[in-house]
């Protein structure tokens, strides 16, 4: 069992989410940094779809009823420890840290996932002091106890232009990719991406990574808990391979966008 002594700023249960349910109005949810999720589960010998705790900015204080194998990944140097009490760990390398416990966090699945969805309220609520969480059964595979290193957070994210590039004045996509953008709690701060039209866009489907641009001209990046439809034009979409990096951006960080692939990066748009 896991007792939540202090939940930190925001700690939720996450796994690989609920993909494929957008037609029902259900966001994909799941871990914002899918690579950190996979690494944490691998380090404690869990199956890749085991639920973990996703910590935002300020870590929780947790107490275990038995010595428990725990992996910390994401916005910290990866580490594996056996402990009965976990003190808060600083998110010094990004916005989100992951706590994987051997056996996984055992909560009731909703629509096939144990993930907290902050937009719709599906899944377990964010952790509160005094909550007690169950740990799943001992996995069949042994924990490898292997050492791992933290991947640096990329500050240049690849984007695929469109689908509504034509809603903007000529050169808007170039400006998106030339400018440096500062992360704020709600959007990116930088030059205005000017609409070329004054009418309203009908609501249409949205995907994770979409860069919506309201009439004020500052783009909003939609991560895992995004609405499934929206009426702001999408100038471009962040490449899916770069979304784990986007999930680690914190307020005050700066970021750039580039259209297409860069040498040295995996995947093709």
N, C-alpha and C positions, 0 to 999 in steps of 0.2 A: 504494500500500500504506500501511497505518496500523500503526505499531509502538506498542504500549502500553508506555510507559516506567514509568508509575505509574497503576494503575487507579482511584485514589481510594477512597472508602469502599465504594461499590457502583455499578458501571457495567455496564449490560446492553445488548444489541441489542434494539430494539423497532420494530415497525411497527404496522399497524392491528389485528393480532391474529388470533385464530381463532374468530370468532363462529359460532354455529350448530352447535357440536359438543358441547353439554352432554349430549345423549342418549348420547354415548360416554364421558362422564366427563371431557371435556377443557374446562378453563377457557378463557375468551375471551382472556386475557392481553392483550398490546399495551400501547401507551403509556398511562400513567396520566393524562397531560394531552394529550388528543387534539388540542386546539387548538394547543398549542405544537409538536406533531409536524407538523401541517399547515402551520403558518407557516414552520417551519424548512425543510421541503422546498420550499415555494414560493419562499423567498428565494434558494435556490441552483438553482432551475429543475428540481428533481426531480419525477417523478410523485408523486402523493399517497401511494402505497403503498410508497415507498422506505423502506428500513430506516435508522434513525438510532441514535445512542447515547443512552441515558437514564441520567443521572447523578443519584445520590441524595446530597444534602447536601454532599459534598466532591468536587470535580472531578478528572478524570484529567490526566495529562501525556501527550501524544501526539506522535509524530513521523511526518511524511509523507515518502515518498521523492521526491515532486515538489511544487512549489507547488500547493496545493489550496484551492479555494474552500469555506469553512466558514461555516455560520450557527449562532449560539447563540441559543436561545430558552428560554422557560419562566421559571425562577427567576432571571432576570437581564434587563437591558435587551437587547432583540434587537439583534444586530450581525452583520455579514457581513465577513469578512476573508479574504484570500488569504495562506496561511502554509505553512511547512514544519515548524513546531513550535507546538503549542498548550499553553500553560501552564495550570495549574488556575485555573478561574474560580469565584468565590464564588457560592453559591446564596443570594443575599441577599434574594430576594423570594418564597421558597417552598421546597419540599422537593426539587424535581426540575428539572434543567436538561437541555436537549436539544442534542446536537451533530449537525447535519446536514452531510454532505459531498456535494459535487456528484458525482453518479453513484450515491450510496447505499452503504451498507455491504453488501458482497456475502458472505453466508453461505448455506449450503444451507438451503432452506426445509423445514420439517417440517409436514405437514398444511396446506400452503398459506400458511404464515407463517414469517418469519425471527425472530419474537419469542422471547426468553428467557421461559420459564414457571418461576418460582421455586418453585411448588407441586409440579408434576409432574416437572420436569426436562426437559421438551420444549424443543427449540431449543438454541442455543449456550449454554454455561455463562457465568456472569458473568466479565468480563474479568480477566485476571491479568497481572502484569508479565511482559514478554517475548512476549506474544501478538502475532501479526501478522494483520491483517485485510485482505482485498482490498476494493478500491473498484470499483463497477460501471462499466459503459461510460458514456461521455459522453452525457448526455441530448440529445435533439433540440432541446428548447426552450432559448432563452438564459436566463441568470440575470438577473432583472429588476434586481438591485442596488437595489431600492426600500427606503426607510427604513420602519421599523415601530416601534410603541410597545408596551410591555408592558401587557397588560390587568391591572387590579388583581385580586387574589384576593378573592373574595367570602367574607365571614365569616358569612353567613346562607344556609343551603342549604334549598331547597324539598324537601319530602317528600310522598309520596303515602301516606296511611294504609293499614295492613294489609300482608299479608293476615291476620295473626294478632293484630289489635288486641284481639279478644275474649279473649285469653289473659291480659290484664293487668287490674288493678283499674281501676275507673272513674276517669277523670282522668289516666291514665298518658300518653296521647297529648298532652294539654294540658301536662303537666309536661315532656315531651320538648321541646315547642315554646316553653315559657316559660323554661326554665333555660338557663344558660350552661354549656357543656361544655368541658373542657380535654382536649386531645389528648395521649395517652400512646402509647408504642410498641405497645400491644396493644388499647386500647379508649378510650372517652371517659369521663372522670372527672366525676362530677356526682351529682345525687340518684338514689336508687334507684327504678327502674321495677319495681314489684312485680307478680309473677305473681299471677293470680287462681286458679290451679290448681296442684295438686301432682303430677299425673300427668306422664308423659313424652309429648312430641310425636314422632310417627313422622317419620323423615327424609323431607324433601320437597325439591323443586327450589328452587334459589337463583338470584337474578339479581344482576348487578353493581349496587351501590348499596344492597343490602339492609342494614337495621339489625337485626342479630340481638341478642337480649338473653338472656344466660345467667341462671341463677337468682339470681346475685348482683346483678342489676339494672342493670349498666352496659353500654350498647350497644356493639356492635362493627360497624364499617362494612366491608363487603366490597367491595374494589376489584377490579382486573382479574384477579389470580391467585387468585381465591376458589374454594373447593370448589363442586362443582355440586349437591351435596345437603347437608342439615344438619338437626339435630334441635332447635335452639333456635328459639323463636318469633320471627318477624320483625314488629316493631311498625309499621314503615314502610320505604319505599324512597326513597332520594335521587333526585330528578329527573335524568334522563340529561343534560340540558343543564348541570347543576351539577356533574357528576362531574369535569370538568377542574379545577374549584376545589378539590374534595375531594382530588384527587390532589396538590395543592400544599400541603396542610396538613402541618405539621411538629410534632414533640413540643414541648409547651409552648404552642402556639397555642390560642386559644379560638374557639368556633364556636357558632352558634345554628341552630335548625331552625325552619321555618315550614311549616304545612300549606297546600298550594296555591301559586298564583302571587302574586308581588308586582308592583306596577306598576313599569314600567321594565325588566322582565326579559323576555327572549324565551322563546317556547315555551309550551305548555300541558300540564299534567299529564294 
